[in-house]
Amino acid sequence: MCGIVGAVAQRNVTNILIHGLHRLEYRGYDSSGIAVVDFKSNLTRIRCLGKVKNLENALKKKKEQVFGNIGIAHTRWATHGEPSEINAHPHTSGDIAVVHNGIIENHEELRKILQSRGYIFASEADTEVLAHLIEWELRFSNSLREAVQKTTIQLEGTYGIVVIDRKNPKCLVVTRSGSPIVIGFGINENFLASDQLALLNITRHFMYLEEGDLAEITYQKVNVFDIKGQKVERKIIESNSKDHIAAKGQYHHFMQKEIFEQASSLKNAIEGRINKDLILTNGIGVHITKILQKIEHVQIIACGTSYNAGMTARYWFENLAGVACDVEIASEFRYRKFITRSNSLLITISQSGETADTLAALRLAKKKNYISFMAICNTENSSLVRESDLILMIRAGAEIGVASTKTFTNQLAILLILVTALGKQKHFISIEKEKEIVNALNLLPKQIDNLLNLNQEIQYLSKGFIDKKNTLFLGRGEFYPIAMEASLKLKEISYIHSEAYAAGELKHGPLALIDVNMPVIVLAPNNELLEKLKSNIEEVKARGGILYIFTSIDTDIKTDKGMTVISLPSISEITAPIYYTIPMQLLSYYVGLIKGTNVDQPRNLAKSVTVE
Ligand code: AGP
């Protein structure tokens, strides 16, 4: 989704800004732009539709090198107004240039007021309202900071806003509410961004602005003011995050790299949290034991892939820990009246920790009577992490592909560890069962490494999808949410319409869709539901459906007319949902390749969905 970079220095910041935008490309966007001001107060603004590369080329085409010691840059993911150069940021008004993440909900009302004051709008973007409003307020203010403060009190919605003033090319003003902003500290130069990844190559020292904060940033100094306008100190932290943005290495795409990284990312997730036989409760949080004892209900909230991880864990919470669990999509949870169960733990799951709906749901839930708020997250210092009481980092490393892969399997591993710790505290899990789970988790990285040998077989299989318009994924029990995840992956990467069904539901409607043009992918591990699933397979076969069945080598399901069987090595039933996810990811990846889509940045999608 939209990305922001800003810099103020004594040197030319243009390349820093462009480089920062490149590092934010993975988030998904449709246009980009930059505005820089030099020492003599000349403002240069360039905006382009499409990739940051286009912006870079446009800069190169300029007769003179574009120079600015202060500047702002942006990648835009269209919300108000189509993707176009005119709607791209920065937006300007008089001497003011502005970039903005988020949505100004009362932009229409503000637009009318500003038009009545004589402002002429060049775009359809809500951000242009901000530029004119700040320009207006500056006329009656002593500083840019004061003008921005007067502007934000008139806004409804969410924002991370950065403003520069051509007449004062020494100071960036930035403020946030609902959209993250991080300030990066250099030596005689300072930076800001919507994601620390944009700045990791130039600094390791960061300060996260809190809700409602405003900062004035010069090359020498950063002054922060809270929502009441009081000067405040915010902690400066040293990041030890590795700069993962680097390279795809031997891989063609980040998605491919991230699929193949899963053995090692899983090892990271479990390290220090389990040993040979035991779940190490301390490894998931020092104060967690007391809370686990009290839990009678778990409420999970998440979106997309993270929601699918939560749906899988629901089976585990009830089967393995004997604790009731509800899972809800954040955008639904936040807009309905919900009843808080007694002694309920609220868990949010998110790769980015910045998903607007998940964050809003957490903030809403915090007004209710939950016993604690846990975040299962991949991004250190994200808003979700900072606003939760208990943190379980999934340690998958940076995920650049828009489609979540390694973060899903790491989320599942962490959830399984949490469930086991809970089951142990509740005396629901026997010592033998705990041993079995721990053993299964310990074996998993190696088993996944071996499973990736199916790569070529799945690549071959993907050819069968080239002319397909629809696909159905079937699973039962905890394999139903794995089918949901497989289906989400296929649709986002290949643009093939796809649905996931609990296999038992087939006869209640979807069976009508089955014909020779409808591939049906079945997840059929060797478990207690296999016999039931076989009946569902027969229902499809009898109606001429094309079946692809992923099963265990020790079942009697064999390739037959209209039925391709992919046999996987047999594995513990407990970790099988994580294991069966891998071939599903490979399948989407290869179908995406065959279809010629941009697998790392599928159209219309963003890595981190920071608007609702
Ligand atoms: C899945 O591949 C997508 N990237 C998307 O569904 C994602 O899982 C969703 O937007 C939630 O993001 P989060 O985990 O960062 O909160």
Residues whose N, C-alpha, C, O or C-beta is under 5 A from the ligand:
A	BS01	AGP	C303 G304 T305 S306 I349 S350 Q351 S352 G353 T355 V402 A403 S404 A606 K607 V609
